């Protein structure tokens, strides 16, 4: 099967949403647009986590020496985003204080309407701290997020508005 491979940097978009109305956690086009959404992509230095794992339950029995298992609880480890600090603005720090509740949305293949590549994580900011160093690198801070309920994964990116009323 032929694939068109790509690098996430330059393609993937990462948004902070104040609200998502649907219980499915799948935002609408209006919700992934201003003023509900803030595009964080250009300020991001690094991303870590943002995946689910399953804690398998071992189910050995006396009939075999093989230890089988069944799926257990799904779990999301703490996830983080490292941002570049802006010397003149505190927009992102104001948007993401410790305790802030919202949604981190990844448009994995970019803002491509219909692409089933949108992941929405309901989150709370667990901590936010500056990273200090004396090296030759840009100033950064890291926000650590707790994922508060199951994310919506592989949802279709909503259709672009047509501009007609």
MDAnalysis code that builds the backbone (N, CA, C; Angstrom):
import MDAnalysis as mda
import numpy as np

u = mda.Universe.empty(495, n_residues=165, atom_resindex=np.repeat(np.arange(165), 3), trajectory=True)
u.add_TopologyAttr("name", ["N", "CA", "C"] * 165)
u.add_TopologyAttr("resid", np.arange(1, 166))
u.add_TopologyAttr("resname", ["UNK", "UNK", "UNK", "UNK", "UNK", "UNK", "UNK", "UNK", "UNK", "UNK", "UNK", "UNK", "UNK", "UNK", "UNK", "UNK", "UNK", "UNK", "UNK", "UNK", "UNK", "UNK", "UNK", "UNK", "UNK", "UNK", "UNK", "UNK", "UNK", "UNK", "UNK", "UNK", "UNK", "UNK", "UNK", "UNK", "UNK", "UNK", "UNK", "UNK", "UNK", "UNK", "UNK", "UNK", "UNK", "UNK", "UNK", "UNK", "UNK", "UNK", "UNK", "UNK", "UNK", "UNK", "UNK", "UNK", "UNK", "UNK", "UNK", "UNK", "UNK", "UNK", "UNK", "UNK", "UNK", "UNK", "UNK", "UNK", "UNK", "UNK", "UNK", "UNK", "UNK", "UNK", "UNK", "UNK", "UNK", "UNK", "UNK", "UNK", "UNK", "UNK", "UNK", "UNK", "UNK", "UNK", "UNK", "UNK", "UNK", "UNK", "UNK", "UNK", "UNK", "UNK", "UNK", "UNK", "UNK", "UNK", "UNK", "UNK", "UNK", "UNK", "UNK", "UNK", "UNK", "UNK", "UNK", "UNK", "UNK", "UNK", "UNK", "UNK", "UNK", "UNK", "UNK", "UNK", "UNK", "UNK", "UNK", "UNK", "UNK", "UNK", "UNK", "UNK", "UNK", "UNK", "UNK", "UNK", "UNK", "UNK", "UNK", "UNK", "UNK", "UNK", "UNK", "UNK", "UNK", "UNK", "UNK", "UNK", "UNK", "UNK", "UNK", "UNK", "UNK", "UNK", "UNK", "UNK", "UNK", "UNK", "UNK", "UNK", "UNK", "UNK", "UNK", "UNK", "UNK", "UNK", "UNK", "UNK", "UNK", "UNK", "UNK", "UNK", "UNK"])
u.atoms.positions = np.array([
    [0.843, -1.165, 0.000],
    [0.000, 0.000, 0.000],
    [0.899, 1.243, 0.000],
    [0.688, 2.133, -0.925],
    [1.461, 3.379, -0.994],
    [0.939, 4.349, 0.057],
    [1.859, 5.006, 0.732],
    [1.508, 5.982, 1.757],
    [2.160, 7.317, 1.449],
    [1.495, 8.375, 1.833],
    [2.120, 9.690, 1.787],
    [2.478, 10.038, 3.223],
    [3.713, 9.742, 3.599],
    [4.161, 9.977, 4.964],
    [4.448, 11.458, 5.175],
    [4.407, 11.862, 6.425],
    [4.630, 13.270, 6.723],
    [5.234, 13.421, 8.109],
    [5.776, 14.582, 8.358],
    [6.317, 14.930, 9.663],
    [5.278, 15.801, 10.368],
    [5.019, 15.540, 11.636],
    [4.001, 16.301, 12.359],
    [4.309, 17.799, 12.398],
    [5.579, 18.140, 12.625],
    [5.941, 19.554, 12.698],
    [5.624, 20.217, 11.367],
    [4.849, 21.285, 11.436],
    [4.447, 21.991, 10.219],
    [3.089, 21.558, 9.688],
    [2.565, 20.451, 10.190],
    [1.271, 19.934, 9.730],
    [0.249, 19.925, 10.877],
    [0.591, 19.265, 11.972],
    [-0.323, 19.111, 13.100],
    [-0.640, 20.462, 13.735],
    [-1.904, 20.663, 14.079],
    [-2.363, 21.864, 14.788],
    [-2.800, 21.447, 16.186],
    [-2.469, 22.286, 17.173],
    [-2.849, 22.013, 18.558],
    [-3.605, 23.229, 19.077],
    [-4.830, 22.986, 19.552],
    [-5.722, 24.053, 19.987],
    [-6.098, 23.893, 21.450],
    [-6.367, 25.006, 22.111],
    [-6.972, 25.018, 23.448],
    [-8.398, 25.503, 23.268],
    [-9.370, 24.716, 23.721],
    [-10.773, 25.090, 23.644],
    [-11.307, 25.332, 25.040],
    [-12.047, 26.416, 25.197],
    [-12.674, 26.712, 26.486],
    [-13.823, 25.758, 26.747],
    [-14.542, 25.388, 25.679],
    [-15.753, 24.592, 25.871],
    [-16.006, 23.700, 24.664],
    [-16.597, 22.540, 24.932],
    [-17.133, 21.641, 23.908],
    [-18.502, 21.220, 24.416],
    [-19.540, 21.549, 23.684],
    [-20.907, 21.321, 24.152],
    [-21.325, 19.849, 24.105],
    [-20.911, 19.125, 23.085],
    [-21.382, 17.751, 22.891],
    [-20.785, 16.797, 23.921],
    [-21.613, 15.918, 24.442],
    [-21.133, 14.901, 25.378],
    [-20.148, 13.942, 24.723],
    [-20.159, 13.873, 23.405],
    [-19.240, 13.001, 22.671],
    [-17.818, 13.545, 22.674],
    [-17.639, 14.786, 23.126],
    [-16.340, 15.478, 23.133],
    [-15.854, 15.806, 21.723],
    [-16.747, 15.790, 20.748],
    [-16.364, 16.116, 19.381],
    [-16.799, 17.551, 19.102],
    [-15.825, 18.476, 18.995],
    [-16.184, 19.877, 18.791],
    [-16.674, 20.158, 17.375],
    [-17.465, 21.212, 17.272],
    [-17.963, 21.691, 15.985],
    [-16.947, 22.663, 15.390],
    [-17.179, 23.078, 14.142],
    [-16.318, 24.073, 13.498],
    [-16.325, 25.375, 14.290],
    [-17.486, 25.790, 14.788],
    [-17.560, 27.016, 15.581],
    [-16.702, 26.873, 16.836],
    [-16.726, 25.696, 17.460],
    [-15.967, 25.486, 18.702],
    [-14.459, 25.434, 18.478],
    [-14.019, 25.037, 17.282],
    [-12.566, 25.021, 17.036],
    [-12.092, 26.323, 16.389],
    [-12.932, 27.353, 16.494],
    [-12.611, 28.679, 15.965],
    [-12.645, 29.693, 17.107],
    [-11.997, 30.848, 16.889],
    [-12.050, 31.927, 17.874],
    [-13.506, 32.373, 18.019],
    [-13.938, 32.805, 19.165],
    [-13.179, 33.060, 20.378],
    [-13.083, 31.864, 21.324],
    [-13.725, 30.746, 21.004],
    [-13.677, 29.572, 21.882],
    [-12.328, 28.871, 21.831],
    [-11.659, 28.958, 20.695],
    [-10.403, 28.231, 20.491],
    [-9.230, 29.191, 20.386],
    [-8.101, 28.740, 20.923],
    [-6.834, 29.447, 20.759],
    [-5.858, 28.474, 20.128],
    [-5.263, 28.859, 19.008],
    [-4.270, 28.016, 18.330],
    [-2.939, 28.180, 19.050],
    [-2.470, 27.105, 19.669],
    [-1.222, 27.119, 20.437],
    [-0.009, 26.721, 19.609],
    [-0.233, 26.238, 18.407],
    [0.783, 25.556, 17.613],
    [2.108, 26.301, 17.517],
    [2.077, 27.576, 17.174],
    [3.326, 28.316, 16.942],
    [4.153, 28.527, 18.202],
    [3.548, 28.435, 19.372],
    [4.267, 28.667, 20.629],
    [4.829, 27.387, 21.241],
    [4.572, 26.232, 20.624],
    [4.926, 24.944, 21.232],
    [6.335, 24.508, 20.844],
    [7.088, 24.144, 21.863],
    [8.432, 23.595, 21.681],
    [8.411, 22.072, 21.679],
    [7.586, 21.484, 22.565],
    [7.590, 20.032, 22.718],
    [6.247, 19.565, 23.263],
    [5.907, 18.312, 22.966],
    [4.677, 17.681, 23.421],
    [5.041, 16.308, 23.963],
    [4.431, 15.924, 25.089],
    [4.723, 14.613, 25.663],
    [3.446, 14.005, 26.216],
    [3.252, 12.712, 26.002],
    [2.073, 12.015, 26.510],
    [0.982, 11.978, 25.465],
    [-0.234, 12.315, 25.881],
    [-1.397, 12.412, 25.005],
    [-1.741, 11.087, 24.341],
    [-1.686, 10.020, 25.128],
    [-2.092, 8.720, 24.606],
    [-2.736, 7.908, 25.724],
    [-3.509, 6.928, 25.321],
    [-4.157, 6.029, 26.271],
    [-3.408, 4.713, 26.329],
    [-3.369, 4.143, 27.503],
    [-2.841, 2.795, 27.662],
    [-3.892, 1.964, 28.373],
    [-3.721, 0.674, 28.327],
    [-4.648, -0.228, 28.989],
    [-3.893, -1.035, 30.028],
    [-4.470, -1.116, 31.201],
    [-3.878, -1.896, 32.282],
    [-4.478, -3.301, 32.232],
    [-3.780, -4.201, 31.553],
    [-4.289, -5.564, 31.368],
    [-4.451, -6.272, 32.709],
    [-5.438, -7.158, 32.767],
    [-5.700, -7.966, 33.953],
    [-5.269, -9.388, 33.635],
    [-4.338, -9.906, 34.402],
    [-3.897, -11.284, 34.169],
    [-4.986, -12.251, 34.619],
    [-5.205, -13.287, 33.782],
    [-6.248, -14.276, 34.073],
    [-5.707, -15.704, 33.895],
    [-4.671, -16.057, 34.660],
    [-4.151, -17.425, 34.535],
    [-5.159, -18.421, 35.100],
    [-5.088, -19.656, 34.604],
    [-5.941, -20.699, 35.163],
    [-5.125, -21.970, 35.344],
    [-5.678, -22.884, 36.057],
    [-4.967, -24.110, 36.406],
    [-4.806, -25.069, 35.231],
    [-5.523, -24.856, 34.144],
    [-5.479, -25.773, 33.011],
    [-4.268, -25.550, 32.108],
    [-3.520, -24.461, 32.321],
    [-2.439, -24.140, 31.406],
    [-1.320, -23.407, 32.131],
    [-0.116, -23.531, 31.577],
    [1.005, -22.760, 32.120],
    [1.086, -21.389, 31.467],
    [0.202, -21.145, 30.504],
    [0.151, -19.845, 29.842],
    [-0.672, -18.877, 30.683],
    [-0.156, -17.697, 30.924],
    [-0.887, -16.672, 31.671],
    [-1.587, -15.751, 30.686],
    [-2.871, -15.970, 30.521],
    [-3.654, -15.125, 29.617],
    [-4.007, -13.817, 30.314],
    [-4.539, -12.896, 29.538],
    [-4.965, -11.628, 30.125],
    [-6.179, -11.110, 29.368],
    [-6.895, -10.195, 30.024],
    [-8.040, -9.529, 29.423],
    [-7.821, -8.024, 29.552],
    [-8.459, -7.233, 28.697],
    [-8.313, -5.783, 28.839],
    [-8.857, -5.311, 30.180],
    [-8.146, -4.372, 30.790],
    [-8.577, -3.787, 32.055],
    [-8.946, -2.330, 31.858],
    [-8.602, -1.531, 32.844],
    [-8.917, -0.101, 32.793],
    [-8.057, 0.624, 31.767],
    [-8.683, 1.563, 31.072],
    [-7.919, 2.475, 30.229],
    [-7.373, 3.573, 31.131],
    [-6.211, 4.071, 30.775],
    [-5.572, 5.097, 31.586],
    [-4.837, 6.060, 30.673],
    [-4.861, 7.316, 31.059],
    [-4.084, 8.335, 30.353],
    [-3.043, 8.859, 31.327],
    [-1.787, 8.720, 30.975],
    [-0.740, 9.272, 31.808],
    [-0.795, 10.787, 31.730],
    [-0.149, 11.436, 32.720],
    [-0.053, 12.889, 32.648],
    [0.575, 13.268, 31.323],
    [0.099, 14.340, 30.771],
    [0.564, 14.803, 29.475],
    [1.016, 16.241, 29.626],
    [1.954, 16.638, 28.784],
    [2.472, 17.997, 28.916],
    [2.702, 18.638, 27.555],
    [2.750, 19.964, 27.605],
    [3.140, 20.772, 26.457],
    [4.159, 21.776, 26.974],
    [5.288, 21.861, 26.281],
    [6.306, 22.848, 26.610],
    [6.189, 23.988, 25.608],
    [6.084, 25.203, 26.143],
    [5.895, 26.399, 25.332],
    [7.132, 27.283, 25.382],
    [7.334, 28.028, 24.315],
    [8.311, 29.108, 24.341],
    [7.684, 30.268, 25.099],
    [8.474, 30.925, 25.945],
    [7.981, 32.119, 26.625],
    [8.062, 33.307, 25.676],
    [7.092, 34.185, 25.780],
    [7.064, 35.423, 25.015],
    [7.504, 36.536, 25.963],
    [8.567, 37.235, 25.620],
    [9.113, 38.264, 26.501],
    [8.148, 39.430, 26.700],
    [7.253, 39.667, 25.737],
    [6.378, 40.831, 25.800],
    [4.926, 40.520, 26.136],
    [4.555, 39.247, 26.138],
    [3.157, 38.893, 26.342],
    [3.046, 37.702, 27.290],
    [1.950, 37.653, 28.027],
    [1.680, 36.504, 28.897],
    [0.353, 35.840, 28.519],
    [0.045, 35.874, 27.226],
    [-1.226, 35.347, 26.733],
    [-1.423, 33.881, 27.106],
    [-0.435, 33.051, 26.852],
    [-0.606, 31.614, 27.109],
    [-0.610, 31.337, 28.611],
    [0.248, 32.024, 29.362],
    [0.259, 31.844, 30.817],
    [-1.102, 32.224, 31.415],
    [-1.718, 33.276, 30.898],
    [-3.035, 33.703, 31.372],
    [-4.100, 32.688, 30.973],
    [-3.969, 32.118, 29.792],
    [-4.932, 31.140, 29.283],
    [-4.874, 29.822, 30.060],
    [-3.671, 29.445, 30.514],
    [-3.463, 28.127, 31.128],
    [-2.913, 28.210, 32.558],
    [-3.618, 28.872, 33.471],
    [-3.141, 28.868, 34.854],
    [-3.397, 27.499, 35.493],
    [-2.701, 27.215, 36.584],
    [-2.944, 25.971, 37.332],
    [-4.433, 25.910, 37.662],
    [-5.048, 24.763, 37.382],
    [-6.465, 24.564, 37.668],
    [-7.396, 24.849, 36.501],
    [-6.900, 25.458, 35.432],
    [-7.766, 25.765, 34.283],
    [-8.355, 24.476, 33.707],
    [-9.623, 24.540, 33.353],
    [-10.333, 23.394, 32.779],
    [-10.702, 23.734, 31.340],
    [-10.436, 22.811, 30.444],
    [-10.760, 23.018, 29.037],
    [-10.471, 21.767, 28.236],
    [-10.134, 21.962, 26.970],
    [-9.918, 20.848, 26.049],
    [-8.692, 21.129, 25.194],
    [-7.825, 20.133, 25.066],
    [-6.708, 20.214, 24.137],
    [-7.110, 19.389, 22.922],
    [-7.077, 20.024, 21.760],
    [-7.474, 19.359, 20.516],
    [-6.265, 19.263, 19.598],
    [-6.026, 18.061, 19.115],
    [-4.970, 17.817, 18.133],
    [-5.632, 17.565, 16.786],
    [-5.273, 18.369, 15.804],
    [-5.654, 18.100, 14.415],
    [-4.400, 17.475, 13.813],
    [-4.309, 16.146, 13.930],
    [-3.064, 15.431, 13.646],
    [-2.560, 15.633, 12.226],
    [-3.471, 15.704, 11.261],
    [-3.077, 15.852, 9.855],
    [-3.371, 17.271, 9.357],
    [-3.492, 18.205, 10.294],
    [-3.811, 19.582, 9.958],
    [-5.316, 19.789, 9.933],
    [-5.714, 21.003, 9.606],
    [-7.141, 21.340, 9.546],
    [-7.682, 20.932, 8.190],
    [-7.932, 19.628, 8.069],
    [-8.413, 19.038, 6.817],
    [-9.829, 18.510, 7.063],
    [-10.864, 19.292, 6.695],
    [-12.229, 18.864, 6.945],
    [-12.502, 17.448, 6.435],
    [-13.150, 16.644, 7.285],
    [-13.486, 15.271, 6.935],
    [-12.430, 14.255, 7.324],
    [-11.184, 14.692, 7.518],
    [-10.121, 13.770, 7.915],
    [-10.397, 13.256, 9.323],
    [-10.349, 11.951, 9.501],
    [-10.612, 11.365, 10.820],
    [-9.329, 11.393, 11.643],
    [-8.866, 12.617, 11.922],
    [-7.592, 12.783, 12.608],
    [-7.661, 13.844, 13.701],
    [-8.851, 14.007, 14.306],
    [-9.015, 14.978, 15.385],
    [-9.162, 14.235, 16.709],
    [-8.303, 14.579, 17.662],
    [-8.359, 14.013, 19.007],
    [-8.661, 15.132, 19.986],
    [-9.644, 14.924, 20.862],
    [-10.035, 15.929, 21.843],
    [-9.854, 15.353, 23.237],
    [-9.025, 16.025, 24.037],
    [-8.734, 15.599, 25.399],
    [-9.326, 16.590, 26.394],
    [-10.304, 16.155, 27.214],
    [-10.789, 17.019, 28.292],
    [-9.714, 17.054, 29.385],
    [-9.316, 18.250, 29.800],
    [-8.163, 18.363, 30.687],
    [-8.362, 19.404, 31.780],
    [-7.480, 19.289, 32.766],
    [-7.297, 20.342, 33.765],
    [-5.797, 20.576, 33.870],
    [-5.402, 21.843, 33.936],
    [-3.984, 22.158, 34.081],
    [-3.576, 21.777, 35.504],
    [-2.676, 20.788, 35.608],
    [-2.218, 20.320, 36.918],
    [-1.126, 21.222, 37.466],
    [-0.252, 21.683, 36.603],
    [0.799, 22.614, 37.023],
    [1.345, 23.337, 35.801],
    [1.977, 24.449, 36.078],
    [2.646, 25.210, 35.027],
    [3.859, 25.861, 35.657],
    [5.022, 25.652, 35.067],
    [6.246, 26.179, 35.664],
    [7.247, 26.564, 34.593],
    [7.961, 27.651, 34.871],
    [9.041, 28.074, 33.991],
    [10.171, 27.057, 34.070],
    [10.883, 26.906, 32.981],
    [12.070, 26.052, 32.954],
    [13.278, 26.981, 32.913],
    [14.135, 26.820, 33.911],
    [15.299, 27.690, 34.021],
    [16.545, 26.968, 33.553],
    [17.386, 27.682, 32.802],
    [18.671, 27.131, 32.401],
    [19.584, 28.290, 32.018],
    [20.853, 28.013, 32.000],
    [21.832, 29.029, 31.620],
    [22.419, 28.712, 30.258],
    [21.792, 27.806, 29.547],
    [22.299, 27.383, 28.246],
    [21.888, 28.327, 27.131],
    [22.331, 28.011, 25.961],
    [22.055, 28.789, 24.771],
    [20.766, 28.284, 24.127],
    [19.629, 28.567, 24.786],
    [18.342, 28.162, 24.236],
    [17.258, 29.137, 24.659],
    [16.155, 29.085, 23.964],
    [15.047, 29.992, 24.235],
    [14.415, 29.684, 25.590],
    [13.862, 30.710, 26.222],
    [13.144, 30.540, 27.482],
    [11.858, 29.759, 27.225],
    [11.545, 28.826, 28.151],
    [10.380, 27.963, 27.986],
    [9.657, 27.794, 29.310],
    [8.409, 27.369, 29.231],
    [7.676, 26.913, 30.409],
    [6.867, 25.691, 30.004],
    [6.543, 24.883, 31.000],
    [5.828, 23.631, 30.734],
    [4.505, 23.632, 31.478],
    [3.464, 23.218, 30.786],
    [2.162, 22.990, 31.397],
    [1.920, 21.489, 31.416],
    [1.589, 20.977, 32.603],
    [1.261, 19.552, 32.748],
    [-0.245, 19.450, 32.907],
    [-0.842, 18.550, 32.136],
    [-2.292, 18.402, 32.094],
    [-2.712, 17.051, 32.650],
    [-3.788, 17.043, 33.433],
    [-4.449, 15.798, 33.821],
    [-5.621, 15.607, 32.870],
    [-5.713, 14.427, 32.286],
    [-6.827, 14.115, 31.386],
    [-7.963, 13.625, 32.268],
    [-9.081, 14.358, 32.259],
    [-10.122, 14.180, 33.264],
    [-11.220, 13.183, 32.900],
    [-11.346, 12.843, 31.641],
    [-12.324, 11.833, 31.213],
    [-11.868, 11.300, 29.859],
    [-12.507, 10.230, 29.378],
    [-12.036, 9.631, 28.124],
    [-12.027, 10.632, 26.969],
    [-10.940, 10.668, 26.210],
    [-10.877, 11.567, 25.059],
    [-11.674, 11.015, 23.885],
    [-11.991, 11.900, 22.958],
    [-12.593, 11.489, 21.690],
    [-11.448, 11.391, 20.694],
    [-11.183, 10.197, 20.209],
    [-10.060, 9.965, 19.302],
    [-10.557, 9.660, 17.892],
    [-9.771, 10.053, 16.910],
    [-10.048, 9.740, 15.505],
    [-11.381, 10.283, 14.995],
    [-11.798, 11.426, 15.522],
    [-13.038, 12.055, 15.043],
    [-12.753, 12.799, 13.743],
    [-13.802, 13.001, 12.968],
    [-13.664, 13.755, 11.718],
    [-13.510, 15.242, 12.025],
    [-12.565, 15.883, 11.360],
    [-12.416, 17.330, 11.471],
    [-13.680, 17.938, 10.874],
    [-14.333, 18.867, 11.594],
    [-15.593, 19.411, 11.091],
    [-15.425, 20.191, 9.795],
    [-16.480, 20.188, 9.003],
    [-16.471, 20.903, 7.722],
    [-16.270, 22.387, 7.956],
    [-15.564, 23.015, 7.029],
    [-15.360, 24.469, 7.079],
    [-16.684, 25.163, 6.820],
    [-16.856, 26.322, 7.439],
    [-18.103, 27.056, 7.211],
    [-18.104, 27.582, 5.779],
    [-19.279, 27.660, 5.225],
    [-19.404, 28.076, 3.824],
    [-19.489, 29.584, 3.687],
    [-19.741, 30.273, 4.797],
    [-19.826, 31.727, 4.739],
    [-21.183, 32.234, 4.260],
    [-22.124, 31.328, 3.990],
    [-23.456, 31.747, 3.575],
    [-24.390, 31.712, 4.759],
    [-25.355, 32.583, 4.766],
    [-26.280, 32.642, 5.898],
    [-27.658, 32.221, 5.471],
])
